[in-house]
């Protein structure tokens, strides 16, 4: 509240300078918030992708267990190996 603490009235020129300074500060804050919002969106998207990967791996493991494959057998990617029946 620096403007309110002053005892002398400000000139119109000074008031305009203060207003411009406030607008620049507001624009800088808005830019920073936009950057933060974009970063949060990236993190949320990555978290969704990782959750989907974990869910798929769990489904693969459940399917492998249903087919009689040991849950300890995995591929290099960490997914359960699937044994295919040979005709």
C-alpha positions as CSV (number, residue, x, y, z in Angstrom):
1,X,0.0,0.0,0.0
2,X,2.8,2.4,-0.8
3,X,0.6,4.8,-2.6
4,X,-1.8,5.1,0.3
5,X,1.1,5.7,2.8
6,X,2.2,8.9,1.0
7,X,1.0,12.1,2.4
8,X,1.5,14.2,-0.8
9,X,-0.9,13.8,-3.7
10,X,0.8,12.2,-6.7
11,X,0.9,14.0,-10.0
12,X,-1.0,12.6,-13.0
13,X,2.3,11.8,-14.7
14,X,3.5,9.8,-11.6
15,X,0.2,8.1,-11.4
16,X,0.5,7.0,-15.0
17,X,4.0,5.7,-14.4
18,X,2.9,3.7,-11.4
19,X,-0.1,2.3,-13.4
20,X,2.3,1.3,-16.2
21,X,4.6,-0.3,-13.7
22,X,1.7,-2.2,-12.2
23,X,0.6,-3.4,-15.7
24,X,4.1,-4.6,-16.5
25,X,4.2,-6.5,-13.2
26,X,0.8,-8.0,-13.9
27,X,1.9,-9.1,-17.4
28,X,5.0,-10.7,-16.0
29,X,3.0,-12.6,-13.3
30,X,0.5,-13.8,-16.0
31,X,3.3,-15.0,-18.2
32,X,4.8,-16.9,-15.2
33,X,1.5,-18.4,-14.3
34,X,1.0,-19.5,-17.9
35,X,4.4,-21.2,-17.8
36,X,3.5,-22.9,-14.5
37,X,0.1,-24.0,-15.9
38,X,1.8,-25.5,-19.0
39,X,4.3,-27.4,-16.8
40,X,1.5,-28.8,-14.6
41,X,-0.4,-29.9,-17.7
42,X,2.8,-31.7,-18.9
43,X,3.2,-33.4,-15.6
44,X,-0.4,-34.5,-15.5
45,X,-0.2,-35.9,-19.0
46,X,3.0,-37.8,-18.1
47,X,1.3,-39.2,-14.9
48,X,-1.7,-40.3,-17.0
49,X,0.6,-42.1,-19.5
50,X,2.6,-43.8,-16.7
51,X,-0.7,-44.9,-15.0
52,X,-1.9,-46.3,-18.3
53,X,1.4,-48.2,-18.7
54,X,1.1,-49.6,-15.2
55,X,-2.5,-50.6,-15.8
56,X,-1.6,-52.3,-19.0
57,X,1.3,-54.2,-17.3
58,X,-1.1,-55.3,-14.6
59,X,-3.6,-56.5,-17.1
60,X,-0.8,-58.4,-19.0
61,X,0.2,-60.0,-15.8
62,X,-3.3,-61.0,-14.9
63,X,-3.7,-62.4,-18.4
64,X,-0.4,-64.3,-18.1
65,X,-1.5,-65.7,-14.7
66,X,-4.8,-66.8,-16.3
67,X,-2.8,-68.6,-19.0
68,X,-0.6,-70.3,-16.5
69,X,2.5,-68.2,-17.0
70,X,4.5,-67.5,-13.9
71,X,4.3,-63.9,-12.8
72,X,8.1,-64.0,-12.3
73,X,8.7,-64.4,-16.1
74,X,9.0,-61.0,-17.7
75,X,10.4,-59.5,-20.9
76,X,13.1,-56.8,-21.0
77,X,10.3,-54.2,-20.8
78,X,9.0,-55.6,-17.6
79,X,5.9,-57.0,-19.1
80,X,4.8,-60.6,-18.4
81,X,5.9,-63.0,-21.1
82,X,3.1,-64.6,-23.0
83,X,3.4,-68.2,-24.0
84,X,1.6,-68.9,-27.2
85,X,0.2,-72.3,-27.9
86,X,1.8,-73.9,-30.9
87,X,-0.6,-75.6,-33.3
